[in-house]
Amino acid sequence: MLGIKFDALTMSQLSEIIFDSVRSGSRNIIANHNLHSIYLFHHDLEMRDFYSKTHIIHVDGMSLVYLARIFGYSVHRVQRVTYIDLIWPLMAESARLRNVYVRLSLNWNC
């Protein structure tokens, strides 16, 4: 869709992917797409390079949900995950495990 790839994941699915990554010790790049990131993807070579290195790209924007549906993809509201919503399940699981470190980075030199 619009030259991008994305994974239509619910909050619980994305949370589980993150914690599976933490449990296994793997280093995965998990990113998101919204309208602005699509613009950047098409106008910034570094952003295209960044997205080419990601393991998961989740939908963060209702406009993408609507666009995906227009293009025939089966994407629903529940598959839009914002970081403000995701932080609470991440914090709860981190507190439960007492040894999880989640690093959010704006370093594009992955």
DANORLIN-V468109 format. One record per residue. N is the residue number from 0. RES is the residue in three letters. PHI is phi in degrees with one decimal (none if undefined). Layout:
n-><N | N>
res-><RES | RES>
phi-><PHI | PHI>
//
This chain:
n-><0 | 1 | 2 | 3 | 4 | 5 | 6 | 7 | 8 | 9 | 10 | 11 | 12 | 13 | 14 | 15 | 16 | 17 | 18 | 19 | 20 | 21 | 22 | 23 | 24 | 25 | 26 | 27 | 28 | 29 | 30 | 31 | 32 | 33 | 34 | 35 | 36 | 37 | 38 | 39 | 40 | 41 | 42 | 43 | 44 | 45 | 46 | 47 | 48 | 49 | 50 | 51 | 52 | 53 | 54 | 55 | 56 | 57 | 58 | 59 | 60 | 61 | 62 | 63 | 64 | 65 | 66 | 67 | 68 | 69 | 70 | 71 | 72 | 73 | 74 | 75 | 76 | 77 | 78 | 79 | 80 | 81 | 82 | 83 | 84 | 85 | 86 | 87 | 88 | 89 | 90 | 91 | 92 | 93 | 94 | 95 | 96 | 97 | 98 | 99 | 100 | 101 | 102 | 103 | 104 | 105 | 106 | 107 | 108 | 109>
res-><MET | LEU | GLY | ILE | LYS | PHE | ASP | ALA | LEU | THR | MET | SER | GLN | LEU | SER | GLU | ILE | ILE | PHE | ASP | SER | VAL | ARG | SER | GLY | SER | ARG | ASN | ILE | ILE | ALA | ASN | HIS | ASN | LEU | HIS | SER | ILE | TYR | LEU | PHE | HIS | HIS | ASP | LEU | GLU | MET | ARG | ASP | PHE | TYR | SER | LYS | THR | HIS | ILE | ILE | HIS | VAL | ASP | GLY | MET | SER | LEU | VAL | TYR | LEU | ALA | ARG | ILE | PHE | GLY | TYR | SER | VAL | HIS | ARG | VAL | GLN | ARG | VAL | THR | TYR | ILE | ASP | LEU | ILE | TRP | PRO | LEU | MET | ALA | GLU | SER | ALA | ARG | LEU | ARG | ASN | VAL | TYR | VAL | ARG | LEU | SER | LEU | ASN | TRP | ASN | CYS>
phi-><none | 53.0 | 80.4 | -113.9 | -117.0 | -154.9 | -113.6 | -83.6 | -121.3 | -80.7 | -61.2 | -67.2 | -65.3 | -65.8 | -58.7 | -64.1 | -61.7 | -62.4 | -74.0 | -63.2 | -63.6 | -64.4 | -60.3 | -83.7 | 77.8 | -79.3 | -107.7 | -115.4 | -98.0 | -114.2 | -123.3 | -134.5 | -126.0 | -140.0 | -60.3 | -66.6 | -66.8 | -65.9 | -58.1 | -61.4 | -56.1 | -84.8 | -119.9 | -136.9 | -59.3 | -63.8 | -68.2 | -60.6 | -63.8 | -57.2 | -64.3 | -70.3 | -95.5 | -75.7 | -99.1 | -137.1 | -129.3 | -98.7 | -84.3 | -129.8 | 160.6 | -64.3 | -61.0 | -70.6 | -60.7 | -64.8 | -62.3 | -59.0 | -66.2 | -61.4 | -82.2 | 93.0 | -84.1 | -89.9 | -120.4 | -128.0 | -49.5 | -66.1 | -97.4 | -99.9 | -124.0 | -100.8 | -68.1 | -65.6 | -79.5 | -74.1 | -60.7 | -67.7 | -62.6 | -64.7 | -66.1 | -62.6 | -69.1 | -62.4 | -65.2 | -65.4 | -81.4 | 59.2 | -143.9 | -100.7 | -119.0 | -108.2 | -111.1 | -98.6 | -129.2 | -104.9 | -80.9 | -79.8 | -88.7 | -67.5>
//
